Amino acid sequence: MRYTGTLAMIVAVLGVIAVALMLFGARFGLWQPITGFGFYRTYMTPLGAIVAAIGLLALIVHISRHETGGMVAGGVAMIVGLAILTPTIIAKINPPQRAAPIHDITTDTANPPAFELLDDSRKGASNTLTYGGPELAAAQATAYPDIAPLETDMPVDAAYERALAVAGEMGWDIVGSDPARHRFEATAHTAVFHFADDIVVVVSGTAGGSRVDMRSVSRIGRSDLGVNAARIRDFQERFGG
């Protein structure tokens, strides 16, 4: 029992490494994003419980033996375990609202911008880029009534350049751009799990300046957990700033 604290610290370090791999392994090409997400959903809670339990055991053992170093190691390991469990604890205390089961969000549901370069063969995609029609438009209107075109008094060329600049600020990978038609397509990746979403932005002229429309589509998953709508809001806020 003398080395229980050391064991607890080793388990805690391994636990942290395991969590990092779950969250960011896809970014380094270790597996597809959905695989890392699956690991997270299956193993995150039991992993945190194991680390916390071993840390607590080490803490109790070394308190009984009056070994300060072991007590510290056990306490740190227990805290690490509880940190790993934090998402589960928060979800139990304050269950998140279930997002609408849609993954294709656009500022123009009547005439959604079409993808011309990206297609259904894009890597890792199981969702189509064909728009879902009136049923999807109605679902979006209910779930995200604030999503609408961005109206600006900027000339079309200036608005298009601004849109490209904002896309760069947000870290999107530009797949292709057409300055003559004021449109571009891009791919964005989520910070955690590295899920890929595909985006098309189209700028058109209006009597008072220009209008910026966009569409953001997740490659996998029935629901995007609100990520695409949040991305559109973020883009529009940055554009106006």
For each residue, the residues with C-beta under 8 A, 3 or more apart:
1: 4 61 65
2: 65 70
3: 6 7
4: 1 7 8 57 58 61 62 70 74
5: 8 9 58 61 62 67 69 70 71 72 73 74 77
6: 3 9 10 70 73
7: 3 4 10 11 54 58
8: 4 5 11 12 54 55 57 58 73 74 76 77 78
9: 5 6 12 13 73 76 77
10: 6 7 13 14
11: 7 8 14 15 50 51 54 55 77
12: 8 9 15 16 51 54 55 76 77 80 81
13: 9 10 16 17
14: 10 11 17 18
15: 11 12 18 19 47 48 50 51 80 81 84
16: 12 13 19 20 80 84
17: 13 14 20 21
18: 14 15 21 22 43 47
19: 15 16 22 23 44 47 84
20: 16 17 23 24 25
21: 17 18 24 25 30 36 39
22: 18 19 25 36 39 40 43 44
23: 19 20 36 40 192 193
24: 20 21 27 28 36 192 194
25: 20 21 22 28 30 31 35 36 39
26: 29 30 31 32 33 35 36 193 194 195
27: 24 189 194
28: 24 25
29: 26
30: 21 25 26 36
31: 25 26 35 36
32: 26 35 36 124
33: 26 36 37 124 190 193 194 195 196 220
34: 37 38 124 195 220 221
35: 25 26 31 32 38 39
36: 21 22 23 24 25 26 30 31 32 33 39 40 193 194
37: 33 34 40 41 193 195
38: 34 35 41 42
39: 21 22 25 35 36 42 43 44
40: 22 23 36 37 43 44 193
41: 37 38 44
42: 38 39
43: 18 22 39 40 46 47
44: 19 22 39 40 41 47 48 84 87 88
45: 48 49 85 88
46: 43 49 50
47: 15 18 19 43 44 50 51 84
48: 15 44 45 51 52 81 82 83 84 85 88
49: 45 46 52 53 81 85
50: 11 15 46 47 53 54 81
51: 11 12 15 47 48 54 55 77 78 80 81 84
52: 48 49 55 56 77 78 80 81 82 84 85
53: 49 50 56 57 81
54: 7 8 11 12 50 51 57 58 77 81
55: 8 11 12 51 52 58 59 74 75 76 77 78 79 80 81
56: 52 53 59 60 74 78
57: 4 8 53 54 60 61 74
58: 4 5 7 8 54 55 61 62 70 73 74 77 78
59: 55 56 62 63 71 74 75 78
60: 56 57 63 64 74
61: 1 4 5 57 58 64 65 70 74
62: 4 5 58 59 65 66 67 68 69 70 71 73 74
63: 59 60 66 71
64: 60 61
65: 1 2 61 62 70
66: 62 63
67: 5 62 70 71
68: 62 71 72
69: 5 62 72 73
70: 2 4 5 6 58 61 62 65 67 73 74
71: 5 59 62 63 67 68 74 75
72: 5 68 69 75 76
73: 5 6 8 9 58 62 69 70 76 77
74: 4 5 8 55 56 57 58 59 60 61 62 70 71 77 78
75: 55 59 71 72 78 79
76: 8 9 12 55 72 73 79 80
77: 5 8 9 11 12 51 52 54 55 58 73 74 80 81
78: 8 51 52 55 56 58 59 74 75 81 82
79: 55 75 76 82 83
80: 12 15 16 51 52 55 76 77 83 84
81: 12 15 48 49 50 51 52 53 54 55 77 78 84 85
82: 48 52 78 79 85 86 89
83: 48 79 80 86
84: 15 16 19 44 47 48 51 52 80 81
85: 45 48 49 52 81 82 88 89
86: 82 83 89 90
87: 44 90 91
88: 44 45 48 85 91 92
89: 82 85 86 92 93
90: 86 87 93 94
91: 87 88 94 95 96
92: 88 89 95
93: 89 90
94: 90 91
95: 91 92
96: 91
97:
98:
99: 143 223 224 225 226
100: 139 140 142 143 144 223 226
101: 139 222 223
102: 105 132 136 139 140 143 222 223 224
103: 127 217 218 221 222 223 224 228
104: 127 131 132 136 215 216 217 218 228
105: 102 140 144 147 215 216 217 224 228 229 232
106: 109 112 113 131 140 147 213 214 215 216
107: 147 148 149 150 212 213 214 215 232
108: 111 112 113 149 213 215
109: 106 112 136 137 140 141
110: 137
111: 108
112: 106 108 109 131 215
113: 106 108 183 200 201 202 213 214 215
114: 131 200
115: 118 119 129 185 198 200 215 217
116: 185 200
117: 175 176 185
118: 115 122 129 175 185 187 198 200
119: 115 122 129
120: 125 128 129 130
121: 125
122: 118 119 125 187 196 198 219
123: 196 219
124: 32 33 34 196 219 220
125: 120 121 122 196 219 220
126: 219 220
127: 103 104 217 218 219 220 221
128: 120
129: 115 118 119 120 198 217
130: 120
131: 104 106 112 114 136
132: 102 104 135 136 137
133: 136 137
134: 137 138
135: 132 138 139
136: 102 104 109 131 132 133 139 140
137: 109 110 132 133 134 140 141
138: 134 135 141 142
139: 100 101 102 135 136 142 143
140: 100 102 105 106 109 136 137 143 144 147
141: 109 137 138 144 145
142: 100 138 139 145
143: 99 100 102 139 140 229
144: 100 105 140 141 147 226 229
145: 141 142
146: 233
147: 105 106 107 140 144 229 232 233
148: 107
149: 107 108 211 212 213
150: 107 211 212 213 236 239 240
151: 206 208 209 210 211
152: 159 209 210 211 212 239 240
153: 208 209 210
154: 158 159 162 209 210
155: 158 159 209 210
156: 159 160 182 203 204 205 210
157: 160 161 182
158: 154 155 161 162 210
159: 152 154 155 156 162 163 182 203 209 210 212
160: 156 157 163 164 179 182 203 210
161: 157 158 164 165
162: 154 158 159 165 166 239
163: 159 160 166 167 184 201 203 212 239
164: 160 161 167 168 174 177 184
165: 161 162 168 169
166: 162 163 169 170 235 238 239
167: 163 164 170 172 174 184 186 199 201 235
168: 164 165 171 172 174
169: 165 166 238
170: 166 167 188 231 234 235 238
171: 168 188 189
172: 167 168 186 187 188 199
173: 186 187 188 189
174: 164 167 168 177 184 185 186
175: 117 118 184 185 186 187 198
176: 117 184 185
177: 164 174 183 184 185
178: 181 182 183 184
179: 160 182
180:
181: 178 202
182: 156 157 159 160 178 179 202 203 204
183: 113 177 178 200 201 202 203
184: 163 164 167 174 175 176 177 178 200 201
185: 115 116 117 118 174 175 176 177 198 199 200 201
186: 167 172 173 174 175 198 199 200 201
187: 118 122 172 173 175 196 197 198 199
188: 170 171 172 173 196 197 199 216 231
189: 27 171 173 194 195 196 197
190: 33 193 194 195 197 227
191:
192: 23 24
193: 23 26 33 36 37 40 190
194: 24 26 27 33 36 189 190
195: 26 33 34 37 189 190 218 219 220 221 227
196: 33 122 123 124 125 187 188 189 218 219
197: 187 188 189 190 216 217 218 219 224 227 228 231
198: 115 118 122 129 175 185 186 187 216 217 219
199: 167 172 185 186 187 188 214 215 216 217 231
200: 113 114 115 116 118 183 184 185 186 214 215
201: 113 163 167 183 184 185 186 212 213 214
202: 113 181 182 183 212 213 214
203: 156 159 160 163 182 183 210 211 212 213
204: 156 182 210 211 213
205: 156 209 210 211
206: 151 209 210 211
207:
208: 151 153
209: 151 152 153 154 155 159 205 206
210: 151 152 153 154 155 156 158 159 160 203 204 205 206
211: 149 150 151 152 203 204 205 206
212: 107 149 150 152 159 163 201 202 203 236 239
213: 106 107 108 113 149 150 201 202 203 204
214: 106 107 113 199 200 201 202 232 235
215: 104 105 106 107 108 112 113 115 199 200
216: 104 105 106 188 197 198 199 228 231 232
217: 103 104 105 115 127 129 197 198 199 228
218: 103 104 127 195 196 197 221 224 227 228
219: 122 123 124 125 126 127 195 196 197 198
220: 33 34 124 125 126 127 195
221: 34 103 127 195 218 224
222: 101 102 103
223: 99 100 101 102 103
224: 99 102 103 105 197 218 221 227 228 229
225: 99
226: 99 100 144 229 230
227: 190 195 197 218 224 230 231
228: 103 104 105 197 216 217 218 224 231 232
229: 105 143 144 147 224 226 232 233
230: 226 227 233 234
231: 170 188 197 199 216 227 228 234 235
232: 105 107 147 214 216 228 229 235 236
233: 146 147 229 230 236 237
234: 170 230 231 237 238
235: 166 167 170 214 231 232 238 239
236: 150 212 232 233 239 240
237: 233 234 240 241
238: 166 169 170 234 235 241
239: 150 152 162 163 166 212 235 236
240: 150 152 236 237
241: 237 238
